């Protein structure tokens, strides 16, 4: 019914020998684990988790063309005044060499182009120049998985992900038609998802003073929306406190989108300028 206990008993010399071997094995495993852990430490240029809140002080250049219910809007290049665009960024490191990156900003400003071409208001052709009072809204959100290569002071990141963008132009146009002022309102909007590629390099002079270079590209083909969004920036980070620091960079975004449908639209925007953030790391 039961196995004999004499076959499983260990003599004191054998017990001491097994204990010594076990200790040696645990020591080897522990040393290997410690070595692996030390080797796998993330670069000092990276944070386990961080969030940056700030603004992009941009110098816009805008070129819009759109078919509306009251005719075609073809506005020449416009250079509105410098504008402040709120922006939020977040990074999460998964393990030691993998992570997620999030970036979002919205451009929402008044836009007053001059209408040209075969502009029509209320079914009547406008002879001369018409004026428009419009609001341009542009949302851009990016989420990417990043693989970080390198340790110590330098690390290189390769990112793949998706971007969501939404553009909307709404407002009114006014012109003189047959001696009478005519006004009409309309809006043109579209949104889409597109694949995203990112490249990055980060360098730490010290754990509290770092710099970075980032570039990204978004390409959308197929469907009613086609075009691309390119961007890049160079910046520095300074942490006077352990978990709170300041970031300053200079960047540029180039947005070129086209909608091919019964009412075509073209949107070309270039945003360039400095940004400033408060960065919290955890």
C-alpha positions as CSV (number, residue, x, y, z in Angstrom):
1,X,0.0,0.0,0.0
2,X,2.8,2.5,0.9
3,X,6.4,2.8,-0.5
4,X,9.2,2.0,1.8
5,X,10.8,5.2,3.4
6,X,14.3,3.7,3.5
7,X,14.7,4.2,-0.3
8,X,14.2,8.0,-0.1
9,X,16.3,8.7,3.0
10,X,19.5,10.6,2.4
11,X,22.6,10.1,4.4
12,X,24.2,13.3,6.0
13,X,27.1,13.3,3.5
14,X,24.7,13.1,0.5
15,X,22.5,15.7,2.0
16,X,25.4,18.1,2.5
17,X,26.6,17.4,-1.1
18,X,23.1,18.2,-2.5
19,X,22.9,21.3,-0.4
20,X,26.3,22.5,-1.7
21,X,25.3,21.7,-5.3
22,X,21.9,23.5,-4.9
23,X,23.6,26.6,-3.4
24,X,26.1,26.6,-6.3
25,X,23.2,26.3,-8.8
26,X,21.2,29.0,-7.2
27,X,24.3,31.2,-7.1
28,X,24.9,30.7,-10.8
29,X,21.3,31.3,-11.7
30,X,21.2,34.4,-9.4
31,X,24.4,35.8,-11.0
32,X,23.1,35.1,-14.5
33,X,19.8,36.8,-13.6
34,X,21.5,39.8,-12.1
35,X,23.8,40.1,-15.1
36,X,20.8,39.8,-17.5
37,X,18.9,42.4,-15.5
38,X,21.8,44.8,-15.5
39,X,22.4,44.2,-19.2
40,X,18.7,44.8,-19.9
41,X,18.4,48.1,-18.1
42,X,16.8,50.7,-20.3
43,X,18.8,53.7,-21.6
44,X,19.0,56.6,-19.2
45,X,17.6,58.7,-22.1
46,X,14.2,56.9,-21.6
47,X,11.6,57.1,-18.8
48,X,9.4,54.2,-17.7
49,X,6.3,56.5,-18.1
50,X,5.9,60.1,-18.9
51,X,3.3,62.7,-19.9
52,X,4.0,66.1,-21.5
53,X,1.6,69.0,-21.5
54,X,2.3,72.1,-23.4
55,X,1.7,74.1,-26.6
56,X,3.0,74.5,-30.2
57,X,3.6,78.1,-31.1
58,X,3.2,77.8,-34.8
59,X,3.6,79.9,-37.9
60,X,0.9,78.6,-40.2
61,X,0.8,78.5,-44.0
62,X,-2.6,77.4,-45.4
63,X,-3.8,76.6,-48.9
64,X,-7.4,75.4,-49.3
65,X,-9.5,74.5,-52.3
66,X,-13.0,73.0,-51.9
67,X,-16.2,72.4,-53.8
68,X,-19.2,73.7,-51.8
69,X,-22.9,74.0,-52.5
70,X,-22.3,77.6,-53.4
71,X,-19.3,77.1,-55.7
72,X,-15.7,76.5,-55.6
73,X,-13.3,78.0,-53.0
74,X,-9.8,78.4,-54.2
75,X,-7.8,80.4,-51.7
76,X,-4.2,81.3,-52.4
77,X,-1.5,80.7,-49.8
78,X,-2.4,82.4,-46.5
79,X,-0.1,83.2,-43.6
80,X,-2.2,83.9,-40.6
81,X,-0.6,85.3,-37.5
82,X,1.4,83.0,-35.1
83,X,-1.0,80.9,-33.1
84,X,-0.7,78.7,-30.0
85,X,-1.8,75.1,-30.5
86,X,-2.4,72.9,-27.3
87,X,-0.5,69.6,-27.5
88,X,-0.2,66.5,-25.3
89,X,2.4,63.7,-25.5
90,X,2.7,60.5,-23.5
91,X,5.2,57.6,-23.5
92,X,5.1,54.2,-21.8
93,X,8.1,51.8,-21.7
94,X,7.1,48.1,-21.7
95,X,10.0,46.0,-20.5
96,X,13.3,47.6,-21.4
97,X,13.3,48.0,-25.2
98,X,9.6,48.3,-26.2
99,X,7.1,51.1,-25.7
100,X,4.1,53.0,-26.7
101,X,4.0,56.7,-27.8
102,X,1.0,59.0,-28.1
103,X,0.8,62.5,-29.6
104,X,-2.2,64.8,-30.1
105,X,-2.9,68.4,-31.1
106,X,-5.7,70.4,-32.6
107,X,-5.6,73.5,-34.8
108,X,-8.9,75.4,-34.5
109,X,-8.6,79.0,-35.8
110,X,-10.6,81.5,-37.9
111,X,-9.8,81.5,-41.6
112,X,-10.8,84.3,-44.0
113,X,-9.8,83.4,-47.6
114,X,-10.6,85.3,-50.7
115,X,-12.8,83.3,-53.1
116,X,-11.8,83.1,-56.7
117,X,-12.7,81.1,-59.8
118,X,-16.2,80.3,-60.8
119,X,-17.8,81.1,-57.5
120,X,-21.5,80.6,-57.3
121,X,-23.8,81.8,-54.5
122,X,-27.4,80.8,-54.4
123,X,-27.3,79.6,-57.9
124,X,-25.9,82.9,-59.3
125,X,-22.4,83.4,-60.7
126,X,-20.4,86.1,-58.8
127,X,-18.7,88.7,-60.9
128,X,-15.8,90.0,-59.0
129,X,-14.4,88.9,-55.6
130,X,-16.3,87.3,-52.8
131,X,-15.2,87.1,-49.2
132,X,-15.5,84.2,-46.7
133,X,-15.5,84.0,-43.0
134,X,-14.7,80.4,-42.0
135,X,-13.4,78.3,-39.2
136,X,-10.7,75.7,-39.9
137,X,-10.4,72.7,-37.5
138,X,-7.7,70.1,-37.8
139,X,-7.2,67.2,-35.3
140,X,-4.2,64.9,-35.5
141,X,-3.7,62.0,-33.1
142,X,-0.8,59.4,-33.4
143,X,-0.3,56.1,-31.5
144,X,2.8,54.1,-32.2
145,X,4.6,51.0,-30.9
146,X,8.4,51.7,-30.6
147,X,11.3,49.4,-30.5
148,X,14.3,51.0,-28.8
149,X,17.8,50.0,-29.8
150,X,20.8,50.8,-27.7
151,X,21.6,51.4,-24.0
152,X,23.5,53.8,-21.8
153,X,23.4,57.4,-23.1
154,X,22.1,56.8,-26.7
155,X,19.1,54.9,-28.0
156,X,17.4,54.7,-31.4
157,X,13.7,54.1,-31.8
158,X,11.7,52.6,-34.7
159,X,8.0,53.1,-34.5
160,X,5.0,51.6,-36.3
161,X,1.4,52.6,-35.6
162,X,-1.7,54.4,-36.8
163,X,-2.7,58.1,-37.1
164,X,-6.2,59.6,-37.0
165,X,-6.8,62.9,-38.6
166,X,-9.9,65.0,-39.0
167,X,-10.3,68.2,-41.0
168,X,-13.3,70.5,-41.1
169,X,-13.9,73.9,-42.8
170,X,-17.2,75.7,-42.2
171,X,-18.3,79.2,-42.6
172,X,-20.1,81.7,-44.8
173,X,-19.4,83.5,-48.1
174,X,-20.6,86.9,-49.1
175,X,-20.6,88.6,-52.5
176,X,-22.4,91.0,-54.8
177,X,-24.7,89.2,-57.2
178,X,-26.7,91.3,-59.6
179,X,-26.3,94.4,-57.4
180,X,-27.6,92.6,-54.3
181,X,-25.5,91.2,-51.4
182,X,-25.9,87.4,-51.3
183,X,-24.7,85.1,-48.5
184,X,-24.5,81.3,-48.2
185,X,-23.2,78.9,-45.6
186,X,-21.7,75.5,-46.0
187,X,-19.1,73.1,-44.5
188,X,-16.6,70.6,-45.8
189,X,-15.3,67.9,-43.5
190,X,-13.5,64.5,-43.6
191,X,-11.7,62.1,-41.3
192,X,-9.6,58.9,-41.7
193,X,-7.1,56.5,-40.3
194,X,-3.7,56.0,-41.9
195,X,-0.5,53.9,-41.2
196,X,2.3,55.7,-39.3
197,X,6.1,55.3,-39.3
198,X,8.3,57.0,-36.7
199,X,12.1,57.3,-36.2
200,X,13.8,58.7,-33.1
201,X,17.1,59.3,-31.5
202,X,17.6,60.2,-27.8
203,X,20.8,61.1,-26.0
204,X,21.4,61.7,-22.3
205,X,24.2,64.1,-21.3
206,X,23.1,63.3,-17.7
207,X,20.0,61.6,-16.3
208,X,18.5,65.1,-16.0
209,X,19.7,66.8,-19.2
210,X,18.8,65.1,-22.5
211,X,18.1,65.8,-26.2
212,X,16.1,64.1,-28.9
213,X,15.4,64.1,-32.6
214,X,12.1,62.7,-34.0
215,X,10.6,62.3,-37.4
216,X,7.3,60.7,-38.6
217,X,5.4,60.0,-41.8
218,X,1.8,59.3,-42.5
219,X,0.6,58.1,-45.9
220,X,-3.0,57.5,-46.9
221,X,-3.9,55.9,-50.2
222,X,-7.3,54.4,-51.3
223,X,-10.8,55.6,-50.5
224,X,-12.0,59.1,-50.8
225,X,-9.1,60.6,-48.8
226,X,-5.5,60.6,-50.1
227,X,-2.4,62.4,-49.0
228,X,0.4,62.5,-46.5
229,X,1.5,64.1,-43.3
230,X,5.2,64.6,-42.5
231,X,6.7,66.0,-39.4
232,X,9.8,66.3,-37.3
233,X,11.3,68.1,-34.3
234,X,14.5,68.6,-32.3
235,X,14.3,69.2,-28.6
236,X,16.0,69.3,-25.2
237,X,14.8,68.2,-21.8
238,X,15.8,69.5,-18.4
239,X,14.7,68.0,-15.0
240,X,15.5,70.3,-12.1
241,X,13.3,68.0,-10.0
242,X,13.3,64.2,-9.9
243,X,9.9,63.7,-11.6
244,X,9.1,67.1,-13.1
245,X,11.0,68.8,-15.9
246,X,10.8,71.2,-18.8
247,X,11.0,70.5,-22.6
248,X,11.7,72.9,-25.4
249,X,11.8,72.0,-29.1
250,X,11.4,73.2,-32.6
251,X,9.3,71.3,-35.1
252,X,7.5,71.3,-38.4
253,X,4.4,69.5,-39.8
254,X,3.4,69.4,-43.4
255,X,-0.1,68.2,-44.2
256,X,-1.4,67.6,-47.7
257,X,-4.8,65.9,-48.0
258,X,-7.2,65.5,-51.0
259,X,-10.8,64.3,-50.9
260,X,-12.0,62.8,-54.2
261,X,-15.8,62.6,-54.2
262,X,-18.7,64.4,-55.7
263,X,-17.4,67.5,-53.8
264,X,-13.6,67.5,-54.0
265,X,-11.4,69.3,-51.5
266,X,-7.7,70.0,-51.1
267,X,-6.0,70.9,-47.8
268,X,-2.4,72.0,-47.6
269,X,-1.1,73.2,-44.2
270,X,2.4,73.8,-43.0
271,X,3.0,74.4,-39.3
272,X,6.4,75.4,-38.1
273,X,7.7,76.8,-34.8
274,X,8.8,76.2,-31.2
275,X,7.0,74.2,-28.5
276,X,7.3,74.2,-24.7
277,X,6.1,71.5,-22.3
278,X,6.0,70.6,-18.7
279,X,7.0,66.9,-18.5
280,X,6.2,64.5,-15.6
281,X,8.0,61.2,-15.5
282,X,7.2,58.2,-13.3
